[in-house]
Amino acid sequence: MLSRLLDVLIPRYCLMCDTKLAVTERFFCQVCNMDLPRTSYVLSPDDNEMARLFFGRMEVERCAALFFYQSHSAISRVIHALKYDGYADIGVSFGMMMAREFGSHGFFDDIDFIVPVPITIGRRLRRGYNQAQKIAEGISMVTGLPVRNDVVCRRKFSSSQTDKYRLQRIENVEQAFEALPHAQDCEGCHILLVDDVVTTGATLISCAQAIAKQAHARYSVASIAFTKN
């Protein structure tokens, strides 16, 4: 009743098509949700185009993204709202969606905990939150997996990856992360690394390399979107 009353007093609109949302819909309508370009990578999480980014660079057991990312597309506008417009709850909703869609395929089986890719303190203060953390929280709500923020930190500022070419992206995040003392607890664990968008995989590789200096762990990767070359 309260939700229905709030929807009358403060109508909510789809971030994609601007139509009024139903009580059960969050951020985008069911029609737009069905039209989003899903990757279906969860059907072959050990060998897909995103997983192949890590071949020979980092051992990843399972790898999947919900959607394909393309500039100026509907999904790019939603992710922009998550990262820059204060819509933190979008990350939680996407995380819950990911958990439900991936979970039915056993994607989270034997994972010990989630590590969201950290951002610098400065960016967190300006943004008010870490978007990867919000995605991880959504996954945790459905799966019950704990979220660990005491494993790795971002130790240096790197400029935005958005306008960089592949090699520049890789160089931009080299040595960008540092393992925290509790990284030693990761020995033998299966970690799910979570980020918003994966393009080259460089950020995730750098993050895993930092953890590897303290403990030998297994990794899987999940993201909202993947930029298909």
C-alpha positions, -999 to 999 in steps of 0.1 A, spaced: 0 0 0 28 24 9 46 17 -24 15 23 -44 8 55 -25 44 67 -31 41 59 -68 10 81 -70 26 110 -51 61 106 -66 59 88 -99 90 69 -110 100 67 -147 120 42 -167 156 54 -172 155 41 -207 121 50 -223 107 74 -197 75 55 -193 59 54 -158 71 24 -138 48 -2 -122 51 -8 -84 71 -40 -90 95 -24 -115 128 -6 -105 146 19 -127 135 4 -160 103 -11 -172 98 -48 -181 98 -41 -218 132 -23 -217 145 -50 -194 137 -77 -219 153 -56 -247 186 -52 -229 215 -70 -248 222 -100 -226 255 -118 -233 244 -153 -222 281 -158 -212 268 -176 -180 260 -206 -202 297 -211 -209 315 -192 -181 348 -208 -186 352 -200 -223 335 -170 -238 348 -137 -254 351 -120 -220 368 -150 -204 393 -151 -232 406 -117 -222 423 -134 -192 437 -164 -210 475 -165 -204 473 -134 -181 452 -146 -151 435 -179 -142 398 -173 -141 374 -202 -134 342 -185 -143 336 -152 -161 303 -135 -172 287 -102 -177 250 -95 -178 249 -72 -208 270 -60 -238 281 -24 -234 280 1 -263 286 38 -261 254 60 -262 232 29 -258 205 24 -232 227 3 -209 255 30 -211 230 56 -199 220 35 -170 256 27 -160 264 65 -163 236 72 -139 250 46 -115 285 60 -117 280 98 -120 244 107 -111 241 93 -76 218 64 -85 236 39 -62 206 17 -59 210 8 -96 241 -11 -87 222 -30 -60 194 -39 -84 218 -50 -111 236 -71 -85 204 -88 -75 195 -94 -111 229 -109 -118 226 -132 -87 192 -145 -98 201 -150 -135 236 -164 -129 227 -184 -98 203 -207 -116 234 -219 -137 256 -226 -106 278 -196 -112 283 -189 -75 289 -225 -65 319 -229 -41 327 -191 -41 339 -181 -7 334 -143 -8 330 -113 -31 357 -86 -36 344 -55 -53 371 -37 -73 381 -7 -51 383 29 -62 405 56 -48 394 74 -16 391 107 -36 367 92 -61 347 75 -33 343 108 -15 332 127 -47 308 99 -58 296 90 -23 300 52 -29 319 26 -49 296 14 -77 313 -21 -77 305 -23 -39 269 -16 -46 268 -44 -73 285 -67 -48 259 -59 -21 231 -68 -45 247 -101 -53 252 -107 -15 216 -100 -7 205 -129 -30 233 -154 -25 243 -147 11 280 -145 0 300 -121 22 315 -89 7 351 -83 17 366 -48 15 396 -56 36 415 -75 10 428 -50 -15 428 -12 -19 434 13 -48 467 29 -40 472 54 -68 450 77 -88 447 67 -125 429 88 -150 396 76 -164 397 45 -186 369 57 -208 388 75 -235 418 52 -236 429 26 -262 436 -10 -252 473 -7 -244 468 26 -226 441 10 -204 465 -18 -194 494 7 -186 470 30 -167 462 4 -140 496 -13 -136 506 -14 -100 473 5 -91 463 -19 -63 478 -29 -30 470 -60 -9 458 -53 26 469 -74 56 438 -95 55 447 -106 20 466 -134 37 432 -148 47 425 -155 10 449 -184 8 431 -213 -10 399 -193 -13 377 -188 -44 371 -151 -48 345 -134 -70 359 -102 -84 331 -77 -92 332 -46 -114 308 -25 -134 322 -27 -169 349 -49 -183 368 -38 -215 403 -52 -215 403 -69 -181 434 -49 -171 418 -35 -139 407 -70 -127 441 -85 -135 460 -58 -116 437 -63 -87 442 -100 -86 480 -96 -90 480 -74 -59 462 -101 -39 485 -128 -53 515 -112 -36 499 -122 -2 480 -154 -10 473 -179 -37 436 -178 -45 412 -188 -72 392 -162 -91 359 -158 -109 347 -125 -125 313 -109 -128 303 -75 -142 272 -56 -153 285 -52 -188 312 -62 -212 326 -40 -240 327 -63 -271 354 -53 -295 
